Amino acid sequence: MDNNTLCRNLQDLLSLATPPVAVTFLAQPPAHLPRVSEPGLAGCSYWQRAAAGASFFTTAEDHMGCVVGAFTHAVALPEAKARELDEQLAMMVDLRYLERESIGQIPHRLEPFAFASYAPLAEADGTPDAVLLQGNARAMMLLAEAALAAGLAHEGATMGRPTCSILPETVRTGRAVPSFGCAGNRIYTGLPDGELWYGLPGPGLESIVSQLAVIAHANRELDRFHAARVAAAQ
């Protein structure tokens, strides 16, 4: 399946209101894409732009708006931005939002950031490193079952803060990674309260989508079965 077909199947089978986004980390800027028109307040804001139809690439400089996101993406920070990161992490520790010991456990890229491309999945070239989806709990339930059937379910717990760490975790593990999101991400991306994120590994995307078709059909039949039992008991 090409990316357009994969995208259409994901949207149809999961009833997604927002198109999936393809993300790829690159050593060189892609010749076929423009650089993002203006830097975002956070790296995750680029997810929103790509979901809205834009295709572009970013540089390290374009990720300075959010120093926590820059950290998870292995963006080299100048001294002033490094201090800003320390200050933000200290604030989160003071708020008891994070424990200091947990900071080092936040998933992050190990290879220094150079460039990243963002595009609607339907328009992306080649196999992306990761595909990001947002959807309601039922859609994520189906996706979790499909990832499990494909042998690509994440072995850890559903991720939370910071949401941007879903990208390095998806790429590192090669598995489908769910995330509840976080306060900043929901503000910068406009993620509705009733929706969550899922990061899917680009190389395993076709396997997951193939299983999703089976899982979606099975769930429709099970819905009818359980609804009939409830009706009969009333």
C-alpha positions as a Python dict, from the first residue, in 0.01 Angstrom:
ca = {
    (1, 'M'): (0, 0, 0),
    (2, 'D'): (125, 348, -79),
    (3, 'N'): (103, 631, 172),
    (4, 'N'): (-219, 767, 25),
    (5, 'T'): (-390, 429, 61),
    (6, 'L'): (-252, 380, 413),
    (7, 'C'): (-380, 724, 511),
    (8, 'R'): (-725, 665, 364),
    (9, 'N'): (-757, 328, 539),
    (10, 'L'): (-651, 474, 874),
    (11, 'Q'): (-900, 760, 846),
    (12, 'D'): (-1185, 537, 732),
    (13, 'L'): (-1131, 250, 975),
    (14, 'L'): (-1074, 477, 1275),
    (15, 'S'): (-1316, 758, 1175),
    (16, 'L'): (-1039, 1012, 1230),
    (17, 'A'): (-1134, 1378, 1218),
    (18, 'T'): (-769, 1481, 1169),
    (19, 'P'): (-537, 1333, 903),
    (20, 'P'): (-229, 1135, 1014),
    (21, 'V'): (107, 1314, 994),
    (22, 'A'): (435, 1168, 864),
    (23, 'V'): (759, 1272, 1036),
    (24, 'T'): (1113, 1188, 925),
    (25, 'F'): (1447, 1289, 1076),
    (26, 'L'): (1706, 1375, 812),
    (27, 'A'): (2078, 1442, 779),
    (28, 'Q'): (2019, 1681, 485),
    (29, 'P'): (1732, 1914, 399),
    (30, 'P'): (1490, 1751, 152),
    (31, 'A'): (1518, 1913, -190),
    (32, 'H'): (1146, 1873, -265),
    (33, 'L'): (1018, 2054, 46),
    (34, 'P'): (1035, 2417, 160),
    (35, 'R'): (1159, 2517, 503),
    (36, 'V'): (878, 2593, 748),
    (37, 'S'): (750, 2946, 690),
    (38, 'E'): (791, 3057, 1051),
    (39, 'P'): (917, 2889, 1369),
    (40, 'G'): (655, 2747, 1605),
    (41, 'L'): (627, 2802, 1978),
    (42, 'A'): (680, 2426, 2017),
    (43, 'G'): (796, 2141, 1795),
    (44, 'C'): (462, 1968, 1838),
    (45, 'S'): (291, 2268, 1678),
    (46, 'Y'): (438, 2144, 1350),
    (47, 'W'): (221, 1834, 1383),
    (48, 'Q'): (-85, 2059, 1369),
    (49, 'R'): (42, 2244, 1061),
    (50, 'A'): (110, 1919, 875),
    (51, 'A'): (-232, 1779, 971),
    (52, 'A'): (-383, 2095, 822),
    (53, 'G'): (-217, 2015, 488),
    (54, 'A'): (130, 2175, 495),
    (55, 'S'): (446, 1988, 392),
    (56, 'F'): (781, 2132, 503),
    (57, 'F'): (1108, 2071, 684),
    (58, 'T'): (1257, 2225, 996),
    (59, 'T'): (1609, 2303, 1113),
    (60, 'A'): (1748, 2299, 1465),
    (61, 'E'): (1686, 2673, 1485),
    (62, 'D'): (1315, 2612, 1420),
    (63, 'H'): (1292, 2403, 1740),
    (64, 'M'): (1422, 2666, 1983),
    (65, 'G'): (1070, 2778, 2073),
    (66, 'C'): (1027, 2490, 2318),
    (67, 'V'): (1343, 2387, 2497),
    (68, 'V'): (1187, 2070, 2639),
    (69, 'G'): (1093, 1960, 2288),
    (70, 'A'): (1441, 2054, 2170),
    (71, 'F'): (1582, 1826, 2440),
    (72, 'T'): (1370, 1528, 2333),
    (73, 'H'): (1476, 1582, 1971),
    (74, 'A'): (1849, 1617, 2054),
    (75, 'V'): (1868, 1975, 1930),
    (76, 'A'): (2195, 2139, 2038),
    (77, 'L'): (2104, 2431, 2265),
    (78, 'P'): (2307, 2751, 2293),
    (79, 'E'): (2397, 2858, 2646),
    (80, 'A'): (2095, 3085, 2697),
    (81, 'K'): (1854, 2815, 2582),
    (82, 'A'): (2027, 2553, 2798),
    (83, 'R'): (1967, 2779, 3099),
    (84, 'E'): (1605, 2818, 2995),
    (85, 'L'): (1569, 2438, 2985),
    (86, 'D'): (1713, 2410, 3336),
    (87, 'E'): (1474, 2679, 3459),
    (88, 'Q'): (1168, 2511, 3303),
    (89, 'L'): (1259, 2172, 3444),
    (90, 'A'): (1316, 2328, 3786),
    (91, 'M'): (972, 2491, 3768),
    (92, 'M'): (813, 2155, 3683),
    (93, 'V'): (994, 1990, 3974),
    (94, 'D'): (881, 2268, 4209),
    (95, 'L'): (524, 2213, 4091),
    (96, 'R'): (564, 1839, 4155),
    (97, 'Y'): (481, 1788, 3790),
    (98, 'L'): (810, 1601, 3751),
    (99, 'E'): (1049, 1436, 3991),
    (100, 'R'): (1410, 1535, 3936),
    (101, 'E'): (1519, 1170, 3912),
    (102, 'S'): (1274, 1109, 3625),
    (103, 'I'): (1420, 1375, 3394),
    (104, 'G'): (1695, 1146, 3271),
    (105, 'Q'): (1437, 879, 3191),
    (106, 'I'): (1247, 1096, 2941),
    (107, 'P'): (1280, 933, 2596),
    (108, 'H'): (1497, 1142, 2367),
    (109, 'R'): (1691, 1105, 2046),
    (110, 'L'): (2059, 1019, 2079),
    (111, 'E'): (2164, 1126, 1730),
    (112, 'P'): (2208, 1506, 1704),
    (113, 'F'): (1920, 1678, 1531),
    (114, 'A'): (1986, 1815, 1183),
    (115, 'F'): (1656, 1838, 994),
    (116, 'A'): (1305, 1694, 1014),
    (117, 'S'): (1029, 1677, 756),
    (118, 'Y'): (657, 1700, 829),
    (119, 'A'): (375, 1622, 587),
    (120, 'P'): (23, 1482, 571),
    (121, 'L'): (74, 1106, 541),
    (122, 'A'): (-119, 1098, 213),
    (123, 'E'): (136, 1336, 57),
    (124, 'A'): (456, 1205, 217),
    (125, 'D'): (729, 1052, 3),
    (126, 'G'): (881, 717, 96),
    (127, 'T'): (861, 552, 434),
    (128, 'P'): (851, 801, 722),
    (129, 'D'): (1026, 739, 1052),
    (130, 'A'): (698, 778, 1238),
    (131, 'V'): (332, 856, 1177),
    (132, 'L'): (134, 1054, 1434),
    (133, 'L'): (-240, 1009, 1480),
    (134, 'Q'): (-486, 1178, 1711),
    (135, 'G'): (-820, 1022, 1788),
    (136, 'N'): (-1079, 934, 2049),
    (137, 'A'): (-1061, 645, 2292),
    (138, 'R'): (-1245, 402, 2063),
    (139, 'A'): (-1011, 473, 1773),
    (140, 'M'): (-711, 422, 2000),
    (141, 'M'): (-860, 98, 2132),
    (142, 'L'): (-881, -38, 1777),
    (143, 'L'): (-531, 82, 1697),
    (144, 'A'): (-391, -79, 2012),
    (145, 'E'): (-552, -410, 1918),
    (146, 'A'): (-418, -386, 1562),
    (147, 'A'): (-65, -307, 1682),
    (148, 'L'): (-81, -605, 1918),
    (149, 'A'): (-199, -834, 1637),
    (150, 'A'): (85, -707, 1417),
    (151, 'G'): (340, -778, 1690),
    (152, 'L'): (423, -409, 1714),
    (153, 'A'): (256, -305, 2039),
    (154, 'H'): (460, -91, 2276),
    (155, 'E'): (587, -289, 2572),
    (156, 'G'): (573, 2, 2817),
    (157, 'A'): (290, 201, 2968),
    (158, 'T'): (93, 466, 2781),
    (159, 'M'): (318, 770, 2770),
    (160, 'G'): (239, 1114, 2905),
    (161, 'R'): (461, 1416, 2955),
    (162, 'P'): (627, 1543, 2746),
    (163, 'T'): (423, 1434, 2446),
    (164, 'C'): (703, 1516, 2201),
    (165, 'S'): (900, 1221, 2343),
    (166, 'I'): (656, 991, 2162),
    (167, 'L'): (859, 1049, 1844),
    (168, 'P'): (1199, 929, 1969),
    (169, 'E'): (1031, 641, 2153),
    (170, 'T'): (845, 528, 1840),
    (171, 'V'): (1157, 549, 1625),
    (172, 'R'): (1381, 382, 1885),
    (173, 'T'): (1154, 87, 1955),
    (174, 'G'): (1001, 47, 1610),
    (175, 'R'): (668, -4, 1786),
    (176, 'A'): (332, 172, 1813),
    (177, 'V'): (343, 408, 2111),
    (178, 'P'): (29, 560, 2272),
    (179, 'S'): (37, 889, 2459),
    (180, 'F'): (-218, 1066, 2677),
    (181, 'G'): (-63, 1397, 2576),
    (182, 'C'): (44, 1672, 2815),
    (183, 'A'): (-62, 2024, 2912),
    (184, 'G'): (169, 2202, 2670),
    (185, 'N'): (98, 1972, 2377),
    (186, 'R'): (-278, 2011, 2413),
    (187, 'I'): (-238, 2389, 2404),
    (188, 'Y'): (9, 2404, 2113),
    (189, 'T'): (-172, 2148, 1895),
    (190, 'G'): (-532, 2218, 1997),
    (191, 'L'): (-577, 1850, 2087),
    (192, 'P'): (-934, 1809, 2221),
    (193, 'D'): (-977, 1683, 2576),
    (194, 'G'): (-1139, 1364, 2448),
    (195, 'E'): (-851, 1266, 2217),
    (196, 'L'): (-512, 1097, 2255),
    (197, 'W'): (-201, 1047, 2042),
    (198, 'Y'): (-56, 736, 1884),
    (199, 'G'): (288, 718, 1726),
    (200, 'L'): (321, 444, 1463),
    (201, 'P'): (654, 324, 1322),
    (202, 'G'): (676, 403, 952),
    (203, 'P'): (841, 69, 860),
    (204, 'G'): (562, -124, 1037),
    (205, 'L'): (272, 92, 921),
    (206, 'E'): (143, -141, 650),
    (207, 'S'): (138, -438, 888),
    (208, 'I'): (-61, -240, 1145),
    (209, 'V'): (-309, -110, 887),
    (210, 'S'): (-361, -460, 748),
    (211, 'Q'): (-442, -589, 1096),
    (212, 'L'): (-661, -286, 1161),
    (213, 'A'): (-900, -388, 884),
    (214, 'V'): (-946, -727, 1051),
    (215, 'I'): (-979, -576, 1400),
    (216, 'A'): (-1233, -314, 1290),
    (217, 'H'): (-1453, -583, 1131),
    (218, 'A'): (-1424, -805, 1439),
    (219, 'N'): (-1524, -519, 1668),
    (220, 'R'): (-1831, -436, 1458),
    (221, 'E'): (-1946, -797, 1489),
    (222, 'L'): (-1871, -802, 1862),
    (223, 'D'): (-2065, -478, 1907),
    (224, 'R'): (-2370, -648, 1755),
    (225, 'F'): (-2320, -959, 1968),
    (226, 'H'): (-2293, -772, 2298),
    (227, 'A'): (-2575, -529, 2208),
    (228, 'A'): (-2802, -829, 2136),
    (229, 'R'): (-2716, -981, 2476),
    (230, 'V'): (-2802, -656, 2652),
    (231, 'A'): (-3129, -625, 2459),
    (232, 'A'): (-3225, -982, 2542),
    (233, 'A'): (-3158, -929, 2912),
    (234, 'Q'): (-3383, -622, 2935),
}
